[in-house]
């Protein structure tokens, strides 16, 4: 939640237009969680991997929302 709204509910946040494959997202999520891609991340079960990827996505969205509003204040 940010300013009383779900961080995924903000539609005015400009999208970057960047696209990448799911494997890159998993890799970035593993690094974000402090895990080694070739070791401990791949050893996790599917639910644990999914949780880390979901937390990573949520963190990225929170950062986008906060940065968007911070940049509007600076204008």
C-alpha positions in Angstrom: 0.0 0.0 0.0 1.1 3.5 -0.8 -1.0 6.5 0.1 -3.8 4.1 1.0 -3.8 2.3 -2.4 -2.5 -1.0 -3.6 0.8 -0.3 -5.3 -0.4 -2.3 -8.3 -3.4 -0.1 -8.6 -1.5 3.0 -9.7 -2.2 3.3 -13.4 -0.5 6.6 -14.0 3.0 5.2 -13.3 4.7 5.4 -16.7 5.8 2.0 -18.0 9.3 1.7 -19.3 8.4 -0.4 -22.3 11.3 -2.7 -21.5 10.6 -6.4 -22.1 12.6 -9.4 -21.1 12.3 -13.1 -20.6 11.0 -14.9 -17.6 14.4 -16.5 -16.9 16.0 -13.1 -16.6 13.3 -12.1 -14.1 14.0 -15.3 -12.1 17.7 -14.6 -12.1 17.2 -10.9 -11.0 14.8 -12.1 -8.3 17.4 -14.6 -7.0 20.1 -12.0 -6.9 17.7 -9.5 -5.2 17.1 -12.2 -2.5 20.9 -12.6 -2.1 20.8 -16.1 -3.5 23.2 -17.8 -6.0 21.4 -18.7 -9.2 23.4 -21.9 -9.8 23.3 -23.0 -6.3 20.7 -22.3 -3.7 18.0 -20.6 -5.8 17.7 -23.6 -8.2 17.6 -25.9 -5.2 14.5 -24.3 -3.8 11.1 -25.9 -4.4 8.6 -24.2 -6.7 6.6 -22.4 -4.0 9.7 -20.9 -2.5 10.9 -19.7 -5.9 7.5 -18.3 -6.7 7.4 -16.4 -3.4 10.8 -14.8 -4.1 9.8 -13.8 -7.6 6.5 -12.3 -6.3 8.3 -10.4 -3.5 10.8 -9.1 -6.2 8.0 -8.0 -8.5 6.2 -6.2 -5.6 9.5 -4.5 -4.5 10.1 -3.3 -8.0 6.5 -1.9 -8.2 6.9 -0.2 -4.8 10.1 1.4 -6.0 8.4 2.6 -9.2 5.5 4.2 -7.3 7.6 5.9 -4.7 10.1 7.2 -7.3 7.3 8.4 -9.5 5.8 10.5 -6.7 9.2 11.7 -5.6 10.0 12.9 -9.1 6.7 14.8 -9.3 7.6 16.7 -6.1 10.9 17.8 -7.5 9.3 19.5 -10.6 
